[in-house]
Amino acid sequence: MTAHDPGIDDALWDAVADPSRRRVLDLLVARGDATPTVLAAELPFTRQAVTKHLGVLERAGLVTSRRAGREVRYSVTASALSRASELMTETAKRWDARLARIKAIAEELHAQESRDA
């Protein structure tokens, strides 16, 4: 497991916790890059809301922006998306281990109660 800045990890979790932001991210993954106006045309919320979501995703490092004339185009940062995937996998493994310990304790308690009965 690679050491990472916990603040960055928290920003990733915050960014992907919101279903609307995940939809924006999914669209960007599918499209390659897009403006907030183009994304808003495919989403059930305004361009301003899309822009706010893109700001959160950008602060988390999941997307980058670049100016193209008067437009701002956003695209997914592949390395950050990979880090988000790693982070979720690491967290799932920790939770699986915790749940396995809880299950073992519960089974031991149940076995002990059966012997005592």
GROMACS elastic network, one bead per residue, 0.5 to 0.9 nm:
[ bonds ]
;  ai    aj funct       b0    kb
    1    90     6  0.81476   500
    3     6     6  0.87925   500
    4     7     6  0.86263   500
    4     8     6  0.75309   500
    4     9     6  0.73024   500
    5     8     6  0.53716   500
    5     9     6  0.64650   500
    5    10     6  0.87823   500
    6    10     6  0.60418   500
    6    11     6  0.85266   500
    7    10     6  0.50418   500
    7    11     6  0.61814   500
    7    12     6  0.86558   500
    8    12     6  0.62400   500
    8    13     6  0.87259   500
    8    60     6  0.65776   500
    8    61     6  0.82688   500
    9    12     6  0.50477   500
    9    13     6  0.63200   500
    9    14     6  0.86384   500
    9    60     6  0.82549   500
    9    83     6  0.86703   500
    9    84     6  0.78682   500
    9    87     6  0.74847   500
   10    13     6  0.50906   500
   10    14     6  0.60938   500
   10    15     6  0.84959   500
   10    60     6  0.84990   500
   11    14     6  0.50438   500
   11    15     6  0.60181   500
   11    16     6  0.86766   500
   11    56     6  0.83400   500
   11    57     6  0.85761   500
   11    59     6  0.74403   500
   11    61     6  0.84470   500
   12    15     6  0.50905   500
   12    16     6  0.62421   500
   12    17     6  0.83967   500
   12    57     6  0.79521   500
   12    59     6  0.88436   500
   12    60     6  0.52541   500
   12    61     6  0.77473   500
   12    62     6  0.76330   500
   12    80     6  0.85352   500
   12    83     6  0.87548   500
   12    84     6  0.64408   500
   12    87     6  0.87905   500
   13    16     6  0.53834   500
   13    17     6  0.58085   500
   13    60     6  0.86375   500
   13    84     6  0.79090   500
   13    87     6  0.87916   500
   13    88     6  0.87614   500
   14    17     6  0.52305   500
   14    18     6  0.73283   500
   14    56     6  0.83915   500
   14    60     6  0.82129   500
   15    18     6  0.64950   500
   15    21     6  0.67693   500
   15    22     6  0.80295   500
   15    53     6  0.82810   500
   15    56     6  0.60448   500
   15    57     6  0.56261   500
   15    58     6  0.89559   500
   15    59     6  0.86046   500
   15    60     6  0.64800   500
   15    62     6  0.83680   500
   16    19     6  0.72123   500
   16    20     6  0.88456   500
   16    21     6  0.63731   500
   16    22     6  0.57582   500
   16    25     6  0.86845   500
   16    57     6  0.80409   500
   16    84     6  0.86120   500
   17    20     6  0.89270   500
   17    21     6  0.78341   500
   17    22     6  0.77371   500
   18    21     6  0.53867   500
   18    22     6  0.64262   500
   18    23     6  0.88753   500
   19    23     6  0.62721   500
   19    24     6  0.87562   500
   20    23     6  0.50711   500
   20    24     6  0.63794   500
   20    25     6  0.86601   500
   20    43     6  0.88829   500
   20    45     6  0.89738   500
   20    50     6  0.86911   500
   20    53     6  0.77108   500
   21    25     6  0.60958   500
   21    26     6  0.84880   500
   21    50     6  0.82208   500
   21    53     6  0.56560   500
   21    54     6  0.75456   500
   21    56     6  0.83104   500
   21    57     6  0.73957   500
   22    26     6  0.59792   500
   22    27     6  0.85483   500
   23    27     6  0.61861   500
   23    28     6  0.86325   500
   23    43     6  0.80932   500
   24    27     6  0.51860   500
   24    28     6  0.63097   500
   24    29     6  0.87044   500
   24    39     6  0.71686   500
   24    40     6  0.88471   500
   24    43     6  0.79909   500
   24    50     6  0.73323   500
   24    53     6  0.75696   500
   24    54     6  0.76090   500
   25    28     6  0.50862   500
   25    29     6  0.61624   500
   25    30     6  0.86160   500
   25    54     6  0.84120   500
   25    57     6  0.80269   500
   25    62     6  0.82677   500
   25    63     6  0.81537   500
   25    75     6  0.88948   500
   25    76     6  0.73551   500
   26    29     6  0.50756   500
   26    30     6  0.62030   500
   26    31     6  0.86008   500
   27    30     6  0.50507   500
   27    31     6  0.59652   500
   27    32     6  0.82377   500
   27    33     6  0.87756   500
   27    34     6  0.88034   500
   27    39     6  0.72381   500
   27    42     6  0.84553   500
   28    31     6  0.50395   500
   28    32     6  0.54733   500
   28    33     6  0.56530   500
   28    34     6  0.67512   500
   28    39     6  0.80714   500
   28    63     6  0.87280   500
   28    74     6  0.76739   500
   28    75     6  0.61752   500
   28    76     6  0.63259   500
   29    32     6  0.55520   500
   29    33     6  0.77505   500
   29    75     6  0.77611   500
   29    76     6  0.63499   500
   30    33     6  0.85391   500
   31    34     6  0.69840   500
   31    75     6  0.87014   500
   32    74     6  0.85857   500
   32    75     6  0.60894   500
   32    76     6  0.72618   500
   33    73     6  0.63241   500
   33    74     6  0.53467   500
   33    76     6  0.73096   500
   34    37     6  0.80886   500
   34    38     6  0.61541   500
   34    39     6  0.65871   500
   34    72     6  0.82558   500
   34    73     6  0.51703   500
   34    74     6  0.54694   500
   34    75     6  0.68041   500
   35    38     6  0.52975   500
   35    39     6  0.63499   500
   35    40     6  0.86190   500
   35    51     6  0.88876   500
   35    71     6  0.68938   500
   35    72     6  0.59126   500
   35    74     6  0.61278   500
   36    39     6  0.50641   500
   36    40     6  0.59366   500
   36    41     6  0.86113   500
   36    46     6  0.89401   500
   36    47     6  0.56158   500
   36    48     6  0.78473   500
   36    49     6  0.88682   500
   36    50     6  0.58158   500
   36    51     6  0.57773   500
   36    54     6  0.79922   500
   36    72     6  0.78324   500
   36    73     6  0.75768   500
   36    74     6  0.78898   500
   37    40     6  0.51098   500
   37    41     6  0.63646   500
   37    46     6  0.84152   500
   37    47     6  0.54520   500
   37    48     6  0.87464   500
   37    50     6  0.81313   500
   37    51     6  0.87263   500
   38    41     6  0.53255   500
   38    42     6  0.70668   500
   38    47     6  0.84535   500
   39    42     6  0.54124   500
   39    43     6  0.64430   500
   39    47     6  0.76309   500
   39    50     6  0.72061   500
   40    44     6  0.71503   500
   40    45     6  0.62634   500
   40    46     6  0.57510   500
   40    47     6  0.50476   500
   40    48     6  0.85478   500
   40    49     6  0.83227   500
   40    50     6  0.62439   500
   40    51     6  0.89779   500
   41    44     6  0.78999   500
   41    45     6  0.84638   500
   41    46     6  0.82943   500
   41    47     6  0.80938   500
   42    45     6  0.87648   500
   43    46     6  0.78572   500
   43    50     6  0.84836   500
   45    48     6  0.82759   500
   45    49     6  0.62888   500
   45    50     6  0.70534   500
   46    49     6  0.51512   500
   46    50     6  0.62913   500
   46    51     6  0.86164   500
   47    51     6  0.60793   500
   47    52     6  0.86535   500
   48    51     6  0.50054   500
   48    52     6  0.63082   500
   48    53     6  0.87184   500
   49    52     6  0.50968   500
   49    53     6  0.62635   500
   49    54     6  0.85715   500
   50    53     6  0.50920   500
   50    54     6  0.60688   500
   50    55     6  0.85781   500
   51    55     6  0.61856   500
   51    56     6  0.88474   500
   52    55     6  0.50241   500
   52    56     6  0.65440   500
   52    57     6  0.87743   500
   53    56     6  0.52109   500
   53    57     6  0.62711   500
   53    58     6  0.85451   500
   54    58     6  0.59115   500
   54    59     6  0.85303   500
   54    63     6  0.73859   500
   54    64     6  0.88651   500
   54    65     6  0.89305   500
   54    74     6  0.78315   500
   55    59     6  0.61385   500
   55    60     6  0.85891   500
   55    63     6  0.86703   500
   56    59     6  0.51712   500
   56    60     6  0.62985   500
   56    61     6  0.86825   500
   56    62     6  0.88152   500
   57    60     6  0.51249   500
   57    61     6  0.63198   500
   57    62     6  0.52721   500
   57    63     6  0.57726   500
   57    64     6  0.84479   500
   58    62     6  0.56411   500
   58    64     6  0.57276   500
   58    65     6  0.75958   500
   58    74     6  0.87667   500
   59    62     6  0.76368   500
   59    63     6  0.81694   500
   59    64     6  0.89212   500
   60    63     6  0.78162   500
   60    80     6  0.82998   500
   61    64     6  0.70268   500
   61    76     6  0.87752   500
   61    77     6  0.69280   500
   61    80     6  0.60765   500
   61    81     6  0.85946   500
   62    75     6  0.85765   500
   62    76     6  0.59098   500
   62    77     6  0.51980   500
   62    78     6  0.76168   500
   62    79     6  0.82115   500
   62    80     6  0.52357   500
   62    81     6  0.60047   500
   62    84     6  0.84566   500
   63    74     6  0.63926   500
   63    75     6  0.53697   500
   63    78     6  0.84511   500
   63    80     6  0.81213   500
   63    81     6  0.87658   500
   64    73     6  0.82816   500
   64    74     6  0.55593   500
   64    75     6  0.55462   500
   64    76     6  0.64286   500
   64    77     6  0.64055   500
   65    72     6  0.63498   500
   65    73     6  0.55085   500
   65    75     6  0.65666   500
   66    71     6  0.83990   500
   66    72     6  0.56102   500
   66    73     6  0.54204   500
   66    74     6  0.65738   500
   66    75     6  0.85609   500
   67    70     6  0.69518   500
   67    71     6  0.58095   500
   67    73     6  0.62408   500
   67    74     6  0.89071   500
   68    71     6  0.52226   500
   68    72     6  0.60027   500
   68    73     6  0.68531   500
   69    72     6  0.78784   500
   76    79     6  0.89046   500
   76    80     6  0.82883   500
   76    81     6  0.75939   500
   77    80     6  0.55005   500
   77    81     6  0.63256   500
   77    82     6  0.87996   500
   78    81     6  0.50398   500
   78    82     6  0.61895   500
   78    83     6  0.86362   500
   79    82     6  0.50451   500
   79    83     6  0.62262   500
   79    84     6  0.86831   500
   80    84     6  0.61350   500
   80    85     6  0.85625   500
   81    84     6  0.50346   500
   81    85     6  0.62774   500
   81    86     6  0.86587   500
   82    85     6  0.50265   500
   82    86     6  0.61824   500
   82    87     6  0.85791   500
   83    87     6  0.60232   500
   83    88     6  0.85488   500
   84    87     6  0.50393   500
   84    88     6  0.61929   500
   84    89     6  0.85871   500
   85    88     6  0.51880   500
   85    89     6  0.61710   500
   85    90     6  0.86283   500
   86    89     6  0.50653   500
   86    90     6  0.60885   500
   86    91     6  0.85364   500
   87    90     6  0.51399   500
   87    91     6  0.61504   500
   87    92     6  0.85767   500
   88    91     6  0.50819   500
   88    92     6  0.60718   500
   88    93     6  0.86308   500
   89    92     6  0.50607   500
   89    93     6  0.62262   500
   89    94     6  0.87215   500
   90    93     6  0.51917   500
   90    94     6  0.63601   500
   90    95     6  0.87601   500
   91    94     6  0.51282   500
   91    95     6  0.62283   500
   91    96     6  0.85602   500
   92    95     6  0.51114   500
   92    96     6  0.60250   500
   92    97     6  0.85912   500
   93    96     6  0.50181   500
   93    97     6  0.62041   500
   93    98     6  0.86492   500
   94    97     6  0.51585   500
   94    98     6  0.62626   500
   94    99     6  0.86811   500
   95    99     6  0.60524   500
   95   100     6  0.84464   500
   96    99     6  0.51367   500
   96   100     6  0.60735   500
   96   101     6  0.86634   500
   97   100     6  0.50649   500
   97   101     6  0.63057   500
   97   102     6  0.87338   500
   98   101     6  0.51530   500
   98   102     6  0.62865   500
   98   103     6  0.86361   500
   99   103     6  0.60632   500
   99   104     6  0.85383   500
  100   103     6  0.50378   500
  100   104     6  0.61435   500
  100   105     6  0.86543   500
  101   104     6  0.50490   500
  101   105     6  0.62031   500
  101   106     6  0.85927   500
  102   105     6  0.51454   500
  102   106     6  0.61390   500
  102   107     6  0.85736   500
  103   106     6  0.50694   500
  103   107     6  0.60494   500
  103   108     6  0.85008   500
  104   107     6  0.51156   500
  104   108     6  0.60885   500
  104   109     6  0.85699   500
  105   108     6  0.50979   500
  105   109     6  0.61349   500
  105   110     6  0.85537   500
  106   109     6  0.50823   500
  106   110     6  0.60924   500
  106   111     6  0.85656   500
  107   110     6  0.50062   500
  107   111     6  0.60636   500
  107   112     6  0.84833   500
  108   111     6  0.50340   500
  108   112     6  0.60424   500
  108   113     6  0.85372   500
  109   112     6  0.50276   500
  109   113     6  0.61109   500
  109   114     6  0.85679   500
  110   113     6  0.50858   500
  110   114     6  0.61710   500
  110   115     6  0.86993   500
  111   114     6  0.50451   500
  111   115     6  0.62651   500
  111   116     6  0.86508   500
  112   115     6  0.51340   500
  112   116     6  0.61793   500
  112   117     6  0.86429   500
  113   116     6  0.50395   500
  113   117     6  0.60846   500
  114   117     6  0.52354   500
